[in-house]
Amino acid sequence: MPQVKKSRKVVSGKKTSVAPAKKAAPKKTKSVAKSTKALVLNKTKSKKPKNTAGYYECLNACCQQGIKPKNISQVSHECKTKALTIKTKMSAQKVKAVKKIKAGYQQLGKGLNEFIKSK
């Protein structure tokens, strides 16, 4: 805070100065020992890859077979964990299907090429 200068008082023709205010002695504070706690950083949860289609396929298959001995929550948890393995199986099947389609198009191309040359 800015300090304000005090003006001098005039008493019976004489200038007198006002005594400066005494500064208060600094207060003594008791030092309190702070407990040291280990800082725990909030770990951002990494998003696990999801396979929603595989999850619902698993639930559908389990429900058609019957889930009588288990609760639905147990079955859904199992399907949630199995969904990633199902995803890898499905991706392997997709790769095979793509190879078959590619081979089919190559054979079609060869056939069309021979047909065009013959005419």
Long-range contacts (C-beta under 8 A, 24 or more apart in sequence): 48-84, 49-84, 49-87, 50-83, 51-83, 51-84, 51-86, 51-87, 51-90, 52-83, 53-90, 54-82, 54-83, 54-84, 54-86, 54-87, 54-90, 55-79, 55-80, 55-83, 57-86, 58-82, 58-83, 58-86
